[in-house]
């Protein structure tokens, strides 16, 4: 569930990225470490096209990207539940075929175990409003992920974030990367 979205001025983006690099989860020394969080490489960038068969540069409505994330966690119920708070930076650039004043960027947050079994998966949509003449913008989408630990240590879990990408585009991305 998205708590709220707000626009970041580009000057403040540098400060946010630096803060993200410097922040650490779990400030209490008695708390376990936060679960690992990562943006999936294959699902970090996508291109949205206008309806129809065309897939060249003139058909691009928006190019989207998961830029970075920042987070912290806290524990409840005697460390049996972890609550991870995220700020996800989502970017979009207008393409030549963009006719809408807002990019809608669907993404997911999945919790996986050590064997990469998906334990839960939630879908979100970042809304990125453009003003006249604006070509690129980055917004911060904030949300929380509640993780019942079920007696297991936090390192048994990983939280993965990625863009919802059509299968044909995902196949092209993987082919370009040699998979």
N, C-alpha and C positions, 0 to 999 in steps of 0.2 A: 504494500500500500504506500503510495507516495504521500509524504507529509506535505511537501510544497516544493515548488520550483521557483527560482528567481534568476534574473539575468546578472551575469558577472561582467563588469567592465574589463576590457582586455588588460588594462594596467594591473588590476587586482588579480588577474589570473596567475601571474608569476608568484605573487605572495601566497596564493592558495596552493599552488603546486609545491612551493618550498615548505609550507606548513605540512602538507601531506607527506613529504619525504622525512620530515623531522618528527612527526607524531608517532606515538607508540601506543599500542593497545594495552589496557589493563594497568593503570597506574598503581594499583594496590599490589605490593610485593607478595601478599598472601594469596592473591587470586591467580588462577592458572592463566597461561598465555591465551591470547585470542586465537580462534581458528584462522588458518591461512585464507587469504582472499586473493583472487586473481582474475584478470580480464583475459578471456580466451583469445588467443592470437588470431585464429581463423574467424572469429566473430567480433573483432574489434572495429572493423571498418566495413561500410557497405555503400552501395549506390542505389538510389531509388530512381525508377524510370517512370515516365508517363505511361498511361495505358496504351496498349498496342504492341505490335511486333518489334518496333525499332529498339535497338540497344546500342546506338552509337552516342557520341558526345552530345549531339543536339537533342537527344531524348532524355537527358539527365534532369531530374527535378531537384534532387538533393544528394549530396555526398555526406554521409554521417559517420561519426566516430565516437567511440568511448575513449576519452582523452586520459582520464586518471581517476583515482578514487582516494578518499581519505576516510578513516574510520576509527572507531574506538569500541570497546566492549565493556560491559559490566555484567555482574553475576548476581543471580537471585536464588532463593531457596537453597542456601548452603552450597553454592556453586553447582547446583544441579541444572540450572538454566542459564545460558549465555544470551545476552541481548546485544547484538552488534548494530551500531548506528553507523550509517554510511552517508557520505556525500559523494555522489558520482557526477563527474564532469562529462557532459554529453555535448558534442559539437556538431554543427551542420553548416554546410556551404550551399548556397543556391546555385542551381545549374541553369542552363539556358531554357529549359522547358518548365521551370517553376512558375506556376500560376497561382499558387496558394500563398497567403502571407505567413503561414506557419508550417514548419516541418513537424511531423509526428514521427517520433523515433521509437519503435518498439524494441524492448530489450528484456532479458530474463535474468533472474537470480536463482541459481540452483545450489542446493546443499548436497555434497557427495561424501561418501565414506572413503576409507583407504583403498578399497577395491574399485573406486570410481562408480559405484552404484548410486544412482540419483535417488536421494531420500525425499527431496521436495523441490518443486520448481514453481516459481511465481513469475508472472508476466507483468510488465509495466510499460507505460508509454510516456516518454519525455516530450513535452510540447515546447517547441522552440519558435517563438514569434519573431518575425523579421520586420524592421521598419523600412520605409522606402530608402533605396540605395544601399542597404546593408547586404553584404554578400556572405559574411561568415559570422557566426555567433556561438558562444559556448554558454550553456546553462548548468546550474547545479541542481541535481535531483536528490532529495534527501529521503531516506527511508530507514526502517529498522527491520532486522531479521531476528526472530526469536528462535533459538536453537535448544531444544531439550537434549541434554547430554546423555541421559539414560545410563548414568554411571560410567560412561566412557570418557577418556581424556579428550581435551579439545583438539589435540593433534590427530585424532581419528577422523576429523571432519575438515572439509575444505569448502569454501564458498566461491562459486564461479559465476562471473558476470559476462554476458555477451549480447550482441545485437541479434534480434530475430531476423534471419537472412533467408530468403527463398532458396530452396535446395539447388536450383540450377546455378545461382550465383555462388553458393558455398562450394559447389563442385568446381567451378572455375577458379576460385581462390585457392583451393587445395591443389588443383592441377598446376597453377602457377608456382606454388611453393614446392612442388615435386612430391606430393602425397598421392 
